[in-house]
Amino acid sequence: MFAGSVAGIMSSAGKSLLGLKVAAGFGLALALFATQASALDGSNTSNGQKIVPSRTFKSAREALRVGVLDLHAGDAQSSVQALTYAAEGGETLAQWKLGSIYATGEVVPRNDVLAYKYFEQLVDNYDEDETDRRSLTAIANAFVQIGVYCMNGIAGSSIKPDPERAVEMFEIAATRFGDADAEYHLARMFIAGEGGLEKDKLRAAKWLGLAAEKGHHGAQALLGHMLFRGDGVPRQTARGLMWLSIASVNAKSPKEEWIRDLRAKDIAAASEKERNAAAAFLSARGKREIAAELIAPPRAAAPPLQLTGAATAAQ
């Protein structure tokens, strides 16, 4: 029963989460000056217009700093120029930031191929012994995003679906970096039996549990639903409702509506005893406001308005 519902959830919710989480890769349409290896050449935008760099920088680190400031100031073109200079100079955070920009399409036209290439550079250049620890979060995210792209491919490009590589990327990000997104995606692949993995809901629940404790809404919801239904795992209705309630309260995005719908469905199927037990779990975690929603009696319908005297005559 759960397999069908999760398949639908993962198909819709997974795609929306992927769209929210994509970031970083290698290569922009900007090149180096022919006469200055440290400066950028102009490049074409999506409508064929040239982007001509207006400045050069003393170092890649300075370009990174300026690029971030320009981005916060809303100057997209100057930010991209500066970040590209920094990325070409080997600044990991600049590569990640550019990939995020191109993946989301918020300040420049979306270009998943460029985002993928930036991610690929971060993945290929990762060296556990030499990487600055301040860059680990960005690098972990790059592994996740390469995995996401490998799950679906990029339409109209040479990047085709490669679920086996997706599993590899998620496993690295989950085991080496403890990345919650990687844990969530890896769990989903165990549930579906994708990428050469055998279906294994117990292992999926393990990964979901790790991500849930880190605050991942999707992981909390899927784990909660599995526990409540007892699908592939020992049934723990109260603990399942606890996770569903935590996920639902924190899921604010319209694209996370599936989480609130899933909780409502399971709450409707729960007994008063199960709701009270879930409320106790929530209270133990210091989430008393969420717990109150589970034990609050249903609001009584207002009694019909009684019209008497002049009001009746007027009617």
Helices and strands as residue ranges (DSSP letters): H 2-21, E 43-44, E 50-51, H 60-73, H 76-88, H 92-104, H 112-125, G 133-135, H 136-152, H 163-177, H 180-192, H 201-213, H 217-229, H 237-250, G 254-256, H 257-269, H 272-284, H 288-295, H 309-314
